[in-house]
Amino acid sequence: MVQGSLGEPGVTLGTKGRCRFCGQTEPRAFRNVAHTLPEAFGNKWVTSLDECDACNARFGTFDDALVKSMGAILTVGGTQGKGNKVRQTGRSDGPASIRHRIVDGKRLISMRANGTPFAEHFGVNRKTGELVFRIPGGTERFIPARAYKALVKMALALLPADALPNFTKIIAWLHSTDDDLLPHMIVGISFSIIGNSPPLLAAALLRRTSGNRDTPCMLFVTTMGSVCLQIVLTRRHGLRVPE
């Protein structure tokens, strides 16, 4: 398990010199900082030494898909990503957009919907008096399988080095161009907190200890700011045949 939060020292995983995902050993191939968990989810503390620049660039496209799948949550929660900036969800001139700003030290969230009547997006709950806003959240396109690959990559980054030989097929799948979403690619999503995104994260890889085969071999669980994500990790992820 790894964790990080504001005010705590950084955590570095792996041993520099060989990439766990492609085997690269050239020293000049490890010049960039590789974030074990996406920086866009607020990760400023956990990095990996054993991820080369080429793999880091490839996995960045997976992180981008995962970010787009949850863009509205990151924006509304005020999650500070790269450069301590909060991302805007959607384009201002698109169907809908959500923007987070700090004005006079206070958080300001603005929402815009274009091309539809205002009454469809704003109302009042007559029983409680609460204002109700409705705005499309899924305004950014992404490839679901790549978002799933982002989670698999995070899980593999936590694996002990001596377990990596058991997952060579999955590592090869990460490097493949296969973007098909298969039935077993299921993600459990829940919220750790509603509202402001806390500056903390944690990730754990849990291994089955019982002989019950109905229990998954491994679970990868991560909490990043406002969101918790969970997947089952097996050696056949991305493959079309059983182990």
Secondary structure as UniProt FT lines:
FT   STRAND          2..5
FT   TURN            6..7
FT   STRAND          11..13
FT   TURN            16..17
FT   TURN            20..22
FT   HELIX           27..29
FT   STRAND          34..35
FT   HELIX           39..41
FT   STRAND          46..48
FT   HELIX           53..69
FT   HELIX           71..77
FT   HELIX           82..84
FT   TURN            92..93
FT   STRAND          96..103
FT   TURN            104..105
FT   STRAND          106..113
FT   HELIX           118..120
FT   STRAND          122..124
FT   TURN            126..128
FT   STRAND          131..133
FT   HELIX           144..158
FT   HELIX           161..167
FT   HELIX           168..175
FT   TURN            183..184
FT   STRAND          188..191
FT   STRAND          200..207
FT   TURN            213..214
FT   STRAND          218..224
FT   TURN            225..226
FT   STRAND          227..233
FT   TURN            235..238
//
